[in-house]
Amino acid sequence: MQSFLQYRKFRHNLEEQIQRHGLNKVAGCATQPDTDREHPLEAGGRNEDELLPAEEGIQPRDHATEEKELENEKPPQRQENGTALLAPPFNGFSQQTRGHRASSTNGSLHHTNTRDTSLSRASSRATSRANSTASRPNYLSTATTRSTIGARLGQTLTGVDVRTRKTNEGGPERGKVFVVAYQGPDDPLNPHNWSITKRVAITLLVASIGLIVGVASSIDSAAIPQASKEFHVSEVTESLATAIYLVGFGIGAFTAAPVSETVGRNPVYLVTMLLFMIWVMASALAPNIGAQLVFRFLAGYFGSTPLTCAGGSISDMWDATQRTAVFPLFANAAFWGPILGPIMGGFIAENVSWRWCEWITLIWAGGILIALFFFLPETYAPILLSWKAQHLRSITGNERYKSALEVQDTKFKDRLIHNFYRPFQLFVYEPIVVLFTLYLTVVYIVLFTFLTGYEYIFSDTYGLSQGVTFLIFVTLGIGFGFATAFVPWVFKRYQRNLAKVQEEGGTHLPPEQRLIFAMMGAPALPIGLFWLAWSARPSVSIWCPIISNLPIGFAIMCIFISSYQYLIDAFEAYAASALVGATFIRYIAAGGMIPASIPLYENVGVPWTVTLLGAVSLLMAPVPYIFYYFGARIRKRSRYAASV
């Protein structure tokens, strides 16, 4: 609904822009003769036997012939308020675009197809009659401007580039194209220029999607004992319901990105949220373990959209500096979801039924879907510019107004293929992608193995109930809050460094400036894990292992924020592929580790299982420091990364 209203408002705003630039005045002067003069082409000005080419059935010529004439033609004169004015050329292209007839009535434009040759013939007839009749003025300039004002619109409005088509756009033989862009940096149609309140609200809406799909990813893990008992399977088998959801998350990332870049963000969010809800409902009604696993996989597949598209939605509205402060909003929602899931699921499964874990998720998701339907606008620039080009074609009657997305005319199948193989290319050839993907994978393995591990760490060791055990996840959230508290400091630091670069003639900071958060959090993760591993024992107060979750949560948030933003800035045009690959690998790995963690905790024990996680995180801790100091050199040797 919001997108539909936005589409209608888009045309209204565009018409206002056109009026502010005087297009109606230009069109009226170009197409209408003076009212106190008799036009030579009216009924009284031509003989009955002189038929216009349109009446003779002459067919219009192709654009190639038209382009050649227009390029060789001198800019025509037009009559405005009795003064002859020379209209400036538009990028070397005549401001007249033949093949249409425009008329203006009360400021509105109406377009009717005519013939190219009609203009020249009508002009010659008008000229001969004017020369033979001294009492009649010369209407040559008026007659020759009876054509579409489409090209003149490009001259009048900024943000329209007339150029020859490139090879990947059909080649020069297809003629020129009017590529539509925003009208300068202050264009109100650009989401970057929306009010801060509106952009924050949209960001929170997108974050709410990340929150609910995160809740769905983990809420079943707290109900494993009850669900496994009902389905008569082991707890390891039932843990696959959580694992398979994460696998669906990873696989779904490959299709969400190209679809959003074809039809826009808004339809993808709405449709995938609806399908996500359908499969969550099916999971609640699952008659057996097989059906539950299939439905959970499909729910994860369609729930992957926010983690794939949210970065793009945020970039649609916020510049690089602003993202430093805004992205943590989404990051907190993305990680609070997996934390709230087991907290809710533990009490629901213990006191009601494990199926109500799914029903509560469905109700919550329904509320978010309603909010998205009414309040979430489209933010993807290529789609917005496609709307603008469509409206310009409607207003001017000139079909050559195209957005950059329409000019390229890339098929969805091709985008899907590229989206499948390019992430693997980046993972093979780019050390930045390899190491940060592995680092994020370690972080996610730590987080999601806690879903099964907390029962061994706290329930078996200290005898806590199911609900109270998972309530301890709140301490991870408090750690997230500590990391978020550093956002203002990091934001101001980024602004100061950017100002210094701009004073020296630069335009933006190198991507390595994004790694400050990760450098703060990298030591905290192994510290927290080693602390938890050797303090979780009956002889030690329960508060000691509980407090160890604070540095773990702090590190998880810091590493995630830095890694995502560094990949976006380092790969720019290929950032989507880098993030898709990272999403796929970390969720597949985390999903595989959930059922594997249960035998580890049972057979190896809590101390050594958590110590193993701490050792792997310690091995990855130098990654942000290495790239902070040597990242620029590594990017210069990269075939995909930006060499800023």
BELCORLIN-V978210 format. One line per field, one symbol per residue. ss: DSSP state (@ for helix, = for strand, . for the rest). burial: I if it has 9 or more other C-alpha atoms within 8 Angstrom, else O. Layout:
BEGIN
ss=???
burial=???
END
This chain:
BEGIN
ss=.@@@@@@@@@@@@@@@@@@@..@@@@@@@@@...........@@@.......@@@@......@@@@@@@@@@....====..====...=..=...=..======..======..@@@@@@@@@@@@@@@@@.......@@@@@...=.@@@@@@@...=====..@@@..@@@.=====..........@@@..@@@@@@@@@@@@@@@@@@@@@@@@@@@@@@@@@@@@...@@@@.@@@@@@@@@@@@@@@@@@@@@@@@.@@@@@@@@@@@@@@@@@@@@....@@@@@@@@@@@@@@@.@@@@@@@@@@@@@..@@@@@@@@@@@@@@@@@@@@@@@@@@@@@@@@...@@@@@@@@@@@@@@@@@@@@@.....@@@@@@@@@@@@@@@@....===@@@@@...@@@@@@@@@@@@@@@@@@.@@@@@@@@@@@@@@@@@@@@@@@@@@@@@@@@...@@@@@@..@@@@@@@@@@@@.@@@@@@@@@@@@@@@@@.......@@@@@@@@@@@@@@@@@@@@@@@@@......@@@@@@@@@@@@@@@@@@@@@@@@@@@@@@@@@@@@@@@@@@@@@@@@@@@@@@@@@@@@@@..@@@@@@@@@@@@@@@..@@@@@@@@@@@@@@........
burial=OIIOOIIOOIIOIIOOOIIOOIIIOOIIIIIIOOOOOOOIIOOOIIOOOOOIIIOOOOOIOOOIOIIOOIIOOOIOIIIOOOOOOOIOIIOOIIIIIIIIIIIIOOOOIOIOOIIIOIIIIIIIOIIOIIOOOOOOOIIIIIIIIIIIIIIIIIIIIIIIIIOIIOOOIIIIOIIIIIIIIIIOOOIOIIIOIIOOOOIOOIIIIIIIIIIIIIIIIIIIIIIIOIIIIOOOOOIOIIIIIIIIIIIIIIIIIIIIIIIIIOIIIIIIIIOIIIIIIIIIIIIIOIOOIOIIIOIIIIIIIIIIIIIIIIOIIIIIIIOOIOIIIIIIIIIIIIIIIIIIIIIIIIIIIIOOIIIIIIIOIIOIIIOIIOIIIOIIIIIIIIIIIIIIIIIIIOOIIIOOIIIIIOIOOOOIOOIIOOIIOIIIIIIOOIOOIIIIIIIIIIIIIIOIIOIIIIIIIIIIIIOIOIIIIIIIIIIIIIIIIIIIOOIOOIIOOIIOIIOOIIOOOOOOIOIIIIIIIIIIIIIIIIIIIIIIIOIIOOOOOIOIIIOIIIIIIIIIIIIIIIIIIIIIIIIIOIIIIIIIIIIIIIIIIIIIIIIOIIIIIIOIIIIIIIIOIIIIIIOOIIIIIIIIOOIIOOIIOOOOIIOO
END
